[in-house]
Amino acid sequence: MRDEHVPMTAGGAAKVPHRVARPLRDLLRALLAPLTRTRLFRRAGPRILPPVERVFAALSGGRLQLSAVLVPSLVLHTTGAKSGLARDVPLMYTPDGQGRAIVAGTNFAGERHPAWTTNLLAHPDAAITVRGNRMLVHATVIAEDERDAVWARIESQWPGYRAYERESHRTVRLFRLQPVRAHSSAAANTDRPPTA
């Protein structure tokens, strides 16, 4: 049985209004983007940003992510590839223009792929939460012949983001998250309580 696709706008995910006016947001992006490519940010970011994002999410009931001030952001709910446990991770995403989200496993230019990418490879049926709206998704790996175009789309949102791929010396895993009404697998369980 195939997944029934639902455009992201059905859950409000593709048209996420930003709380910062566009000119100010664009200025902040231009100023912050180069900083996110520094060694200091790559070292401190993975330790500092996830706890800060969790605090913002807890205080806002899941409706606000700090990163969403600058870029579209979501919380990805996956199933652990080895553990089978529920895993949640806040991520930047790029709308693909067709109602789907693109996410990149940059891992702050780390030499290893982030665990959430391994989880999606093992269990592509997942869920996302955007501004408090939870929806089921099915993840597919971006094909090799689409990668340059997808990176260009991502970098139109966050200039220089592909530098993480070059600096990590690995091919960053790119995924397209397609909203669905239901997962094709009866084993998919995305209504479980989130865990850390």
LINWOPE-V80743 format. One record per pair of residues at least 24 apart in sequence whose ideal C-beta (glycine too) atoms are under 10 Angstrom apart, sorted by the first residue. I is the first residue (numbers start at 1). J is the second residue. If there is no record, write none. Layout:
i & j
I & J
I & J
This chain:
i & j
1 & 182
1 & 183
1 & 184
1 & 185
1 & 186
2 & 138
2 & 180
2 & 184
3 & 124
3 & 125
3 & 136
3 & 137
3 & 138
3 & 178
3 & 179
3 & 180
3 & 181
3 & 182
3 & 183
3 & 184
3 & 185
3 & 188
4 & 136
4 & 179
4 & 180
4 & 181
4 & 182
4 & 183
4 & 184
5 & 98
5 & 99
5 & 100
5 & 137
5 & 138
5 & 178
5 & 179
5 & 180
5 & 181
6 & 99
6 & 135
6 & 136
6 & 137
6 & 178
6 & 179
6 & 180
6 & 181
6 & 182
7 & 98
7 & 99
7 & 100
7 & 178
7 & 179
8 & 74
8 & 93
8 & 95
8 & 96
8 & 98
8 & 99
8 & 100
8 & 101
8 & 128
8 & 130
8 & 133
8 & 135
8 & 137
8 & 177
8 & 178
8 & 179
9 & 95
9 & 99
9 & 179
10 & 99
10 & 133
10 & 135
10 & 179
10 & 181
11 & 128
11 & 129
11 & 130
11 & 131
11 & 132
11 & 133
11 & 134
11 & 135
11 & 136
11 & 137
11 & 179
12 & 130
12 & 131
12 & 132
12 & 133
12 & 135
13 & 72
13 & 74
13 & 93
13 & 95
13 & 99
13 & 100
13 & 101
13 & 128
13 & 129
13 & 130
13 & 131
13 & 133
13 & 134
13 & 135
13 & 137
13 & 177
13 & 179
14 & 72
14 & 93
14 & 95
14 & 96
14 & 97
14 & 98
14 & 99
14 & 100
14 & 101
14 & 130
14 & 179
15 & 72
15 & 95
15 & 99
15 & 130
16 & 68
16 & 71
16 & 72
16 & 73
16 & 74
16 & 93
16 & 95
16 & 130
16 & 131
16 & 133
17 & 68
17 & 131
18 & 68
18 & 69
18 & 70
18 & 71
18 & 72
19 & 64
19 & 68
19 & 69
20 & 68
20 & 69
20 & 70
24 & 69
25 & 69
25 & 70
25 & 71
26 & 70
28 & 69
28 & 70
29 & 69
29 & 70
29 & 71
29 & 157
29 & 158
29 & 159
30 & 159
32 & 70
32 & 71
32 & 158
33 & 70
33 & 71
33 & 155
33 & 158
33 & 159
33 & 160
33 & 161
33 & 163
34 & 159
34 & 160
34 & 163
36 & 70
36 & 106
36 & 108
36 & 109
36 & 158
36 & 160
36 & 161
36 & 163
36 & 164
37 & 108
37 & 109
37 & 159
37 & 160
37 & 161
37 & 163
37 & 164
37 & 167
39 & 109
39 & 167
41 & 108
41 & 109
42 & 106
42 & 107
42 & 108
42 & 109
42 & 110
42 & 164
42 & 167
42 & 168
43 & 108
43 & 110
44 & 108
45 & 108
45 & 109
46 & 107
46 & 108
46 & 110
46 & 114
47 & 108
49 & 90
49 & 108
50 & 88
50 & 89
50 & 90
50 & 196
52 & 90
53 & 89
53 & 90
53 & 91
54 & 88
54 & 90
54 & 196
56 & 90
57 & 88
57 & 90
57 & 129
57 & 132
57 & 194
60 & 131
60 & 132
61 & 132
62 & 129
62 & 130
62 & 131
62 & 132
62 & 133
62 & 134
62 & 194
63 & 129
63 & 130
63 & 131
63 & 132
63 & 133
64 & 131
64 & 132
65 & 90
65 & 91
65 & 92
65 & 129
65 & 130
65 & 131
66 & 90
67 & 91
67 & 92
68 & 92
68 & 130
68 & 131
70 & 157
70 & 158
71 & 154
71 & 157
71 & 158
71 & 161
72 & 101
72 & 130
72 & 131
72 & 157
73 & 129
73 & 130
73 & 131
74 & 101
74 & 103
74 & 127
74 & 128
74 & 129
74 & 130
74 & 131
74 & 133
74 & 134
74 & 135
74 & 137
74 & 177
75 & 127
75 & 128
75 & 129
75 & 130
75 & 132
75 & 134
75 & 194
76 & 101
76 & 103
76 & 116
76 & 117
76 & 119
76 & 120
76 & 126
76 & 127
76 & 128
76 & 129
76 & 137
76 & 139
76 & 175
76 & 177
77 & 116
77 & 119
77 & 126
77 & 127
77 & 128
77 & 129
77 & 134
77 & 136
77 & 137
77 & 190
77 & 191
77 & 192
77 & 194
77 & 195
78 & 115
78 & 116
78 & 117
78 & 118
78 & 119
78 & 120
78 & 122
78 & 123
78 & 124
78 & 125
78 & 126
78 & 127
78 & 128
78 & 139
78 & 190
79 & 119
79 & 120
79 & 122
79 & 123
79 & 124
79 & 125
79 & 126
79 & 127
79 & 187
79 & 188
79 & 189
79 & 190
79 & 192
80 & 115
80 & 116
80 & 118
80 & 119
80 & 122
80 & 123
80 & 195
81 & 115
81 & 116
81 & 117
81 & 118
81 & 119
81 & 120
81 & 121
81 & 122
81 & 123
82 & 115
82 & 118
82 & 119
82 & 122
83 & 115
83 & 119
83 & 195
84 & 122
84 & 123
84 & 187
84 & 189
85 & 119
85 & 192
85 & 195
85 & 196
86 & 119
86 & 127
86 & 189
86 & 190
86 & 191
86 & 192
86 & 193
86 & 194
86 & 195
86 & 196
87 & 115
87 & 116
87 & 119
87 & 123
87 & 126
87 & 194
87 & 195
87 & 196
88 & 116
88 & 127
88 & 129
88 & 194
88 & 195
88 & 196
89 & 114
89 & 115
89 & 116
89 & 117
89 & 119
90 & 129
91 & 116
91 & 128
91 & 175
91 & 177
92 & 154
92 & 157
92 & 158
92 & 161
93 & 128
93 & 130
93 & 154
93 & 157
93 & 175
93 & 177
94 & 150
94 & 151
94 & 153
94 & 154
94 & 155
94 & 156
94 & 157
94 & 158
94 & 161
94 & 174
95 & 153
95 & 157
96 & 142
96 & 149
96 & 150
96 & 153
96 & 154
96 & 176
96 & 177
96 & 178
97 & 153
98 & 176
98 & 178
99 & 178
99 & 179
100 & 137
100 & 138
100 & 139
100 & 140
100 & 175
100 & 176
100 & 177
100 & 178
100 & 179
101 & 128
101 & 130
101 & 137
101 & 139
101 & 175
101 & 176
101 & 177
101 & 178
101 & 179
102 & 142
102 & 146
102 & 150
102 & 151
102 & 153
102 & 154
102 & 157
102 & 174
102 & 175
102 & 176
102 & 177
103 & 128
103 & 137
103 & 139
103 & 142
103 & 154
103 & 173
103 & 174
103 & 175
103 & 176
103 & 177
104 & 142
104 & 150
104 & 151
104 & 154
104 & 158
104 & 161
104 & 162
104 & 164
104 & 165
104 & 172
104 & 173
104 & 174
104 & 175
105 & 164
105 & 165
105 & 168
105 & 170
105 & 171
105 & 172
105 & 173
105 & 174
105 & 175
106 & 154
106 & 161
106 & 162
106 & 163
106 & 164
106 & 165
106 & 167
106 & 168
106 & 170
106 & 172
106 & 173
106 & 174
107 & 164
107 & 168
107 & 170
107 & 172
107 & 173
108 & 164
108 & 167
108 & 168
109 & 163
109 & 164
109 & 165
109 & 166
109 & 167
109 & 168
109 & 169
109 & 170
109 & 172
110 & 164
110 & 167
110 & 168
110 & 170
111 & 167
111 & 168
111 & 169
111 & 170
112 & 168
112 & 170
113 & 168
113 & 170
113 & 171
113 & 172
113 & 173
114 & 172
114 & 173
116 & 173
116 & 175
117 & 141
117 & 172
117 & 173
117 & 174
117 & 175
118 & 173
120 & 173
120 & 175
120 & 177
121 & 173
121 & 175
123 & 183
123 & 185
123 & 187
123 & 188
123 & 189
123 & 190
124 & 175
124 & 177
124 & 178
124 & 183
124 & 184
124 & 185
124 & 188
125 & 180
125 & 182
125 & 183
125 & 184
125 & 185
125 & 187
125 & 188
125 & 189
125 & 190
126 & 175
126 & 177
126 & 180
126 & 183
126 & 188
126 & 190
127 & 177
127 & 179
127 & 180
127 & 183
127 & 188
127 & 189
127 & 190
127 & 191
127 & 192
127 & 194
128 & 177
128 & 179
128 & 190
129 & 194
134 & 190
134 & 191
135 & 177
135 & 179
135 & 180
135 & 181
135 & 190
136 & 177
136 & 178
136 & 179
136 & 180
136 & 181
136 & 182
136 & 183
136 & 188
136 & 190
136 & 191
137 & 175
137 & 176
137 & 177
137 & 178
137 & 179
137 & 180
137 & 183
137 & 190
138 & 176
138 & 177
138 & 178
138 & 179
138 & 180
138 & 183
138 & 184
138 & 185
138 & 188
139 & 175
139 & 176
139 & 177
139 & 178
140 & 174
140 & 175
140 & 176
140 & 177
140 & 178
141 & 173
141 & 174
141 & 175
141 & 176
142 & 172
142 & 173
142 & 174
142 & 175
142 & 176
143 & 174
143 & 176
144 & 171
146 & 174
146 & 176
147 & 171
147 & 172
147 & 174
150 & 174
150 & 175
150 & 176
